[in-house]
Amino acid sequence: MNPSELSSPVIPTEPVRWIHKDLTGLQALSKVELTLLLDTAAAFKSVGTRHIKKVPALRGKTLVNFFVEPSTRTRISFELAAERLSADVINMSATASSLTKGETLKDTALNLQALHADMIVLRHSSAGAAQFLAERLDASVVNAGDGSHEHPTQALLDAFTIREHKGRIEGLHVAIVGDILFSRVARSDIFALTRLGAKVTLVGPSTLVPAELKRLGVSISHDLDELLPELDVINLLRIQHERQRKEYFPSLGEYTSLFGLSKARAARLKPDCLVMHPGPINRGVEIDSDVADSSRSVILQQVTNGLAVRMAVLYLCNAARSGEWV
């Protein structure tokens, strides 16, 4: 065993600007803070290539994965991230908690904190749930998705993947295509990518891409075909049926014909245009199977990079909570 494999990677700490014990969203973060998160993730990515895939950065700490909404990739990614940082991990779901008996989210979280949980990763159907807990707990709170509000770590892994492939984010043209109205991923992506200097265009039917979103510093288009040749990145979103209360377009077939990334449309993209998707994929709806599995697709690399990004978030939030950086 090589002793160096048990040590933490070198994390950029000068100048130190991370002062947040929680990560509930990206809207309030500066370009410097976003860059620090991405740089820290880059340092942690090498851990996954080691023979021993662990570092002692969170040894002795306890993380609770509290998922009130269903999840596969995000929950497992946070669990693996915490374990690779040597934290103890407890997984909870709403159906296995006292929420089913009428206990409030606040009381459930306070009980977890009373059991000396250091970090709580929360996914919840209500926008603002993570911020609500962060303001009331000493433990660090990380938002793993709150309603249609934000999904900060997904946006960070998207930005990380783009920067890794393109070498930069500033000046790139990124299209986010699909159900923008109900997508927490889209909102966090907008906050991260525009602050890092990308040009972002939202694409979809007018019912799902309201004009009021222009106030976020983005462009809006309802014609995907005219944009294809100028894009550096295209990020496809699935239709959020679980958050919709009515039909926003006539049929999935019509949506696919207008906004789905077919093989014919993909052929009109730049040769080095990245194809992204936060998952789960509805193959044949927002993206053709052959395109999803093509060499230009970085969908599985997004999943891999999510692990490094979440390690970085947990590491930095714990450091701020512990008073290591002020």
MOJODA-V818975 format. One record per residue. N is the residue number from 0. RES is the residue in one small letter. PHI is phi in whole degrees, -180 to 180 (none if undefined). OMEGA is omega in radians with two decimals (none if undefined). Layout:
BEGIN
n: [N N]
res: [RES RES]
phi: [PHI PHI]
omega: [OMEGA OMEGA]
END
This chain:
BEGIN
n: [0 1 2 3 4 5 6 7 8 9 10 11 12 13 14 15 16 17 18 19 20 21 22 23 24 25 26 27 28 29 30 31 32 33 34 35 36 37 38 39 40 41 42 43 44 45 46 47 48 49 50 51 52 53 54 55 56 57 58 59 60 61 62 63 64 65 66 67 68 69 70 71 72 73 74 75 76 77 78 79 80 81 82 83 84 85 86 87 88 89 90 91 92 93 94 95 96 97 98 99 100 101 102 103 104 105 106 107 108 109 110 111 112 113 114 115 116 117 118 119 120 121 122 123 124 125 126 127 128 129 130 131 132 133 134 135 136 137 138 139 140 141 142 143 144 145 146 147 148 149 150 151 152 153 154 155 156 157 158 159 160 161 162 163 164 165 166 167 168 169 170 171 172 173 174 175 176 177 178 179 180 181 182 183 184 185 186 187 188 189 190 191 192 193 194 195 196 197 198 199 200 201 202 203 204 205 206 207 208 209 210 211 212 213 214 215 216 217 218 219 220 221 222 223 224 225 226 227 228 229 230 231 232 233 234 235 236 237 238 239 240 241 242 243 244 245 246 247 248 249 250 251 252 253 254 255 256 257 258 259 260 261 262 263 264 265 266 267 268 269 270 271 272 273 274 275 276 277 278 279 280 281 282 283 284 285 286 287 288 289 290 291 292 293 294 295 296 297 298 299 300 301 302 303 304 305 306 307 308 309 310 311 312 313 314 315 316 317 318 319 320 321 322 323 324 325]
res: [m n p s e l s s p v i p t e p v r w i h k d l t g l q a l s k v e l t l l l d t a a a f k s v g t r h i k k v p a l r g k t l v n f f v e p s t r t r i s f e l a a e r l s a d v i n m s a t a s s l t k g e t l k d t a l n l q a l h a d m i v l r h s s a g a a q f l a e r l d a s v v n a g d g s h e h p t q a l l d a f t i r e h k g r i e g l h v a i v g d i l f s r v a r s d i f a l t r l g a k v t l v g p s t l v p a e l k r l g v s i s h d l d e l l p e l d v i n l l r i q h e r q r k e y f p s l g e y t s l f g l s k a r a a r l k p d c l v m h p g p i n r g v e i d s d v a d s s r s v i l q q v t n g l a v r m a v l y l c n a a r s g e w v]
phi: [none -86 -56 -65 -73 -95 -95 -75 -68 -74 -102 -64 -125 -124 -80 -82 -132 -87 -125 -99 -77 -123 -130 -104 -178 -108 -59 -92 -83 -85 -61 -63 -68 -62 -65 -62 -60 -68 -66 -67 -61 -61 -67 -80 -60 -65 -61 -68 -95 -78 -67 -105 -91 -143 -132 -90 -60 -118 -61 87 -96 -119 -115 -109 -87 -111 -111 -80 -105 -64 -163 -117 -61 -66 -63 -65 -63 -65 -62 -64 -61 -66 -68 -72 -93 73 -83 -86 -124 -121 -103 -129 -125 -61 -69 -102 -116 -75 -59 -70 -99 102 -68 -76 -58 -60 -67 -60 -66 -64 -68 -64 -67 -64 -91 70 -71 -90 -142 -125 -99 -118 -116 -146 -79 -99 -61 91 -62 -66 -64 -57 -71 -59 -77 -120 -120 -80 -65 -72 -120 -118 -80 -102 120 -128 56 -100 -87 -144 -141 -62 -72 -66 -65 -65 -71 -64 -63 -62 -65 -63 -64 -63 -85 -98 81 -166 -120 -59 88 -79 -104 -115 -104 -110 -117 131 -83 -75 -57 -107 -96 -72 -63 -60 -63 -66 -61 -60 -61 -71 -70 -67 -68 -89 100 -82 -91 -114 -119 -94 -129 164 -65 -60 -69 -110 -131 -68 -62 -63 -69 -59 -65 -86 86 -118 -100 -128 -141 -112 -130 -65 -60 -72 -89 -48 -67 -103 -86 -97 -144 -127 -114 -93 -112 -81 -77 -85 -58 -70 -107 -93 -113 -155 -84 -107 -159 -60 -161 -64 -61 -68 -58 -62 -65 -98 -130 -77 -88 -80 -63 -66 -69 -61 -67 -92 -76 -57 -58 -104 -70 -84 -108 -127 -161 -77 75 -71 -83 -99 -62 85 -109 -84 -153 -72 -58 -64 -72 -61 -101 -80 -68 -82 -76 -119 -62 -73 -67 -60 -63 -60 -69 -61 -65 -65 -64 -72 -61 -63 -63 -64 -61 -71 -65 -65 -62 -69 -64 -78 80 -69 -124 -131]
omega: [3.11 -3.11 -3.11 -3.14 3.13 -3.10 3.12 3.04 3.11 -3.12 3.10 -3.10 -3.14 -0.12 -3.14 -3.13 -3.12 -3.04 -3.01 3.07 -3.10 2.92 -3.13 3.12 -3.10 -3.01 -3.06 -3.07 3.12 3.07 3.13 -3.13 3.09 3.13 3.09 3.09 -3.12 3.12 3.12 3.08 3.12 3.12 -3.11 -3.08 -3.13 -3.13 -3.12 3.14 -3.11 3.04 3.04 -3.00 3.14 2.98 -3.02 -2.99 -3.14 3.13 -3.14 3.13 3.12 3.11 3.07 3.00 -3.06 -3.04 3.11 3.02 3.12 3.08 3.02 -3.05 -3.04 -3.12 -3.13 -3.14 3.10 3.13 3.12 3.14 3.14 -3.13 3.11 3.03 3.07 3.06 2.96 -3.02 3.03 3.11 3.12 3.00 -3.13 -3.09 -3.14 -3.11 3.13 3.01 3.13 3.13 3.11 3.11 3.14 3.08 -3.14 -3.11 3.08 -3.13 3.12 3.07 3.07 3.11 3.11 3.07 3.04 2.96 -3.11 -3.08 3.07 3.04 -3.00 2.88 -3.04 -3.12 -3.10 3.07 3.11 -3.10 -3.13 3.11 3.09 3.13 -3.11 -3.13 -3.05 -3.08 2.98 3.10 3.04 3.12 3.10 -3.11 3.08 3.13 3.14 3.14 3.09 -3.01 -3.11 3.00 -2.92 -3.09 3.05 3.12 3.12 3.12 3.04 3.14 3.13 -3.11 3.10 -3.11 -3.14 -3.09 -3.03 -3.12 -3.13 3.00 -3.11 3.09 3.12 3.08 -3.10 3.04 3.01 -2.93 3.01 -3.05 -3.12 -3.04 -3.05 -3.01 3.03 3.09 -3.12 -3.12 3.13 3.08 3.13 -3.10 -3.08 -3.00 3.12 3.13 3.12 2.97 3.13 2.94 -3.08 3.05 3.08 -3.05 3.10 3.09 -3.08 3.12 -3.11 3.09 -3.08 -3.09 -3.10 3.14 3.10 -3.14 3.12 3.09 -3.12 2.97 -3.13 3.09 3.05 -3.13 -3.11 -3.03 -3.10 -3.11 -2.94 -3.04 -3.06 -3.04 2.99 3.14 3.00 -3.09 -3.08 3.10 3.06 3.08 -3.07 -3.09 -3.05 -3.13 -3.11 -3.14 3.10 3.14 -3.10 3.04 -2.99 -3.09 3.07 3.12 3.12 3.11 -3.12 -3.11 -3.10 -2.98 3.10 3.12 3.11 3.08 -3.14 3.11 -3.14 3.14 -3.13 3.08 2.99 -3.13 -3.10 3.11 3.13 3.05 -3.05 3.08 -3.13 -3.11 -0.10 -3.10 2.90 -3.08 -3.13 3.08 3.13 -3.13 3.08 -3.11 -3.13 3.11 3.13 -3.10 -3.06 -3.10 3.14 3.13 3.10 -3.03 3.14 3.05 3.03 3.13 3.11 -3.12 3.09 3.12 3.13 -3.14 -3.12 2.99 -3.14 -3.13 -3.13 3.13 -3.06 3.13 3.09 3.13 3.14 3.14 -3.11 -3.14 3.14 3.10 3.13 none]
END
